[in-house]
Amino acid sequence: MAAATKITLLALAAMAVFSIASAATYNVGEPASEWGFGINYGSWASSKQFIPGDSIVFKYSPQAHDVLEVSKADYDSCSAASPITTLKTGNDVVALPATGTRYFICGFTGHCTAGMKVTIDVVSASSPSTPSSPTPASGPSASNSPPPPSPSAATSVRVTAGLGLMVLLAGLMA
């Protein structure tokens, strides 16, 4: 194979590795994978590393819950009065295109104060791979924090896809 062709294939494979390795989808509250009561969302979020390009999915019964993206002040006070965004389908995908902190609550009366709130910290892909400090959650589920779950399926997909493409890349170089 000509050197120019190998270099082009190498560049394309590297781009594929980085694009696949950087996009993951997380179901909020996994392994339960539902937006509801009895989940410590502070522990759940702190066990993840969200990077630009990732997505989070809120799955729930629209008759029982909704999802509001709110300001930090509204998050802290559990106020649903001025949402940035209101989601109501029961299968809401939220793209995380840039670094920063995003705040989500359930807007149904009493649900946020019962613990249905989550802070998502999106960090640079070059940040250390250790998740950020836990965000305290309010409500009854906050007092009995379970141990952090094992790495999510999204993390496993990142690693597996990256390794697979690296093997392919090595084969092209030979």
C-alpha positions as CSV (number, residue, x, y, z in Angstrom):
1,M,0.0,0.0,0.0
2,A,1.4,3.4,-0.9
3,A,2.6,5.6,2.0
4,A,0.1,8.4,1.2
5,T,-2.8,6.0,1.3
6,K,-1.6,4.6,4.6
7,I,-1.3,8.1,6.0
8,T,-4.8,9.0,4.8
9,L,-6.3,5.8,6.3
10,L,-4.4,6.4,9.5
11,A,-5.9,9.9,9.7
12,L,-9.4,8.7,9.0
13,A,-9.1,5.9,11.6
14,A,-7.8,8.3,14.2
15,M,-10.7,10.6,13.6
16,A,-13.2,7.7,13.9
17,V,-11.6,6.7,17.2
18,F,-11.9,10.1,18.6
19,S,-15.5,10.7,17.5
20,I,-16.7,7.3,18.7
21,A,-14.7,7.5,21.9
22,S,-16.1,11.0,22.8
23,A,-19.9,10.4,22.4
24,A,-21.8,8.4,25.1
25,T,-25.4,8.2,26.2
26,Y,-26.3,7.8,29.8
27,N,-29.8,6.8,31.1
28,V,-30.4,9.1,34.1
29,G,-30.5,7.0,37.3
30,E,-29.0,3.8,35.7
31,P,-29.0,1.0,36.5
32,A,-32.7,1.6,37.3
33,S,-32.7,3.7,34.1
34,E,-35.7,5.8,35.1
35,W,-36.3,9.3,36.4
36,G,-38.2,8.6,39.6
37,F,-38.1,8.3,43.4
38,G,-35.7,6.4,45.5
39,I,-32.6,7.1,43.4
40,N,-29.6,9.1,44.8
41,Y,-29.0,11.3,41.7
42,G,-26.1,13.0,43.4
43,S,-24.2,9.7,43.7
44,W,-25.3,8.6,40.2
45,A,-24.0,11.8,38.6
46,S,-20.8,11.8,40.5
47,S,-19.9,8.3,39.3
48,K,-19.9,9.5,35.7
49,Q,-17.7,11.8,33.7
50,F,-19.8,13.7,31.2
51,I,-17.9,15.3,28.3
52,P,-19.0,17.5,25.4
53,G,-20.8,15.3,22.8
54,D,-22.4,13.0,25.4
55,S,-26.2,12.8,25.9
56,I,-28.4,12.0,28.9
57,V,-31.8,10.3,28.6
58,F,-34.6,10.8,31.1
59,K,-37.1,7.9,31.0
60,Y,-40.3,8.2,33.0
61,S,-44.0,8.1,32.9
62,P,-45.2,11.5,31.6
63,Q,-48.3,11.2,33.7
64,A,-46.2,11.0,36.9
65,H,-43.1,13.2,36.1
66,D,-41.5,15.7,33.8
67,V,-38.0,17.2,33.5
68,L,-37.2,20.9,33.8
69,E,-33.8,22.4,33.1
70,V,-33.4,25.2,35.6
71,S,-31.0,27.8,36.9
72,K,-28.8,27.0,39.9
73,A,-31.0,29.2,42.1
74,D,-34.1,27.4,41.0
75,Y,-32.4,24.0,41.5
76,D,-31.3,25.0,45.0
77,S,-34.8,26.1,45.9
78,C,-36.7,23.5,43.8
79,S,-38.5,26.2,42.0
80,A,-40.3,25.2,38.8
81,A,-41.5,28.8,38.1
82,S,-39.0,29.8,35.4
83,P,-37.6,26.7,33.6
84,I,-35.0,27.1,30.9
85,T,-36.5,24.0,29.2
86,T,-39.5,21.8,29.9
87,L,-39.4,18.1,28.7
88,K,-42.5,16.0,28.9
89,T,-42.3,13.0,26.5
90,G,-41.1,10.3,29.0
91,N,-38.1,9.6,26.8
92,D,-36.2,12.9,26.7
93,V,-32.7,13.0,25.2
94,V,-30.6,16.0,26.3
95,A,-27.5,16.7,24.4
96,L,-24.4,17.9,26.3
97,P,-22.6,19.9,23.6
98,A,-20.3,22.0,25.8
99,T,-18.6,22.1,29.2
100,G,-20.4,23.6,32.1
101,T,-23.0,22.7,34.8
102,R,-26.6,21.9,34.0
103,Y,-29.4,21.6,36.5
104,F,-32.5,19.4,36.2
105,I,-35.5,18.9,38.4
106,C,-38.9,17.2,38.3
107,G,-41.5,20.0,38.2
108,F,-44.3,18.1,39.8
109,T,-45.2,19.5,43.2
110,G,-43.0,17.9,45.9
111,H,-40.9,15.7,43.6
112,C,-37.8,17.9,43.6
113,T,-37.8,18.3,47.4
114,A,-38.2,14.5,47.6
115,G,-34.9,14.1,45.7
116,M,-35.8,14.2,42.0
117,K,-33.1,16.6,41.0
118,V,-29.7,16.1,39.3
119,T,-26.7,18.3,38.6
120,I,-24.7,17.4,35.4
121,D,-21.2,18.6,35.3
122,V,-19.8,18.5,31.8
123,V,-16.0,18.6,31.8
124,S,-13.4,18.8,29.1
125,A,-12.5,15.5,27.5
126,S,-8.9,16.2,28.5
127,S,-9.8,16.5,32.2
128,P,-8.8,13.7,34.6
129,S,-10.9,10.6,34.2
130,T,-12.0,10.8,37.9
131,P,-15.6,11.9,38.2
132,S,-16.3,15.1,40.0
133,S,-17.2,15.3,43.7
134,P,-20.6,14.1,44.6
135,T,-23.4,16.6,44.5
136,P,-25.5,16.4,47.6
137,A,-29.1,15.4,46.8
138,S,-32.0,16.5,49.0
139,G,-34.7,14.2,50.2
140,P,-34.8,10.8,51.9
141,S,-32.6,9.0,49.4
142,A,-29.7,11.2,50.1
143,S,-29.1,9.8,53.6
144,N,-28.4,6.2,52.6
145,S,-26.0,6.6,49.7
146,P,-25.2,3.3,48.0
147,P,-21.7,2.6,46.9
148,P,-20.9,4.1,43.5
149,P,-22.0,1.8,40.7
150,S,-19.5,0.2,38.4
151,P,-18.6,2.1,35.2
152,S,-21.6,2.5,33.0
153,A,-22.3,0.8,29.7
154,A,-21.4,4.1,28.0
155,T,-17.9,4.0,29.4
156,S,-17.5,0.4,28.3
157,V,-18.6,1.3,24.8
158,R,-16.1,4.1,24.7
159,V,-13.2,1.8,25.6
160,T,-14.3,-1.1,23.4
161,A,-14.9,1.0,20.3
162,G,-11.6,2.8,20.8
163,L,-9.7,-0.4,21.3
164,G,-11.4,-2.0,18.3
165,L,-10.5,0.8,16.0
166,M,-6.9,0.9,17.3
167,V,-6.6,-2.8,16.4
168,L,-7.9,-2.0,12.9
169,L,-5.5,0.9,12.7
170,A,-2.6,-1.3,13.6
171,G,-3.6,-3.8,10.9
172,L,-3.7,-1.0,8.3
173,M,-0.2,0.1,9.3
174,A,1.3,-3.4,8.8
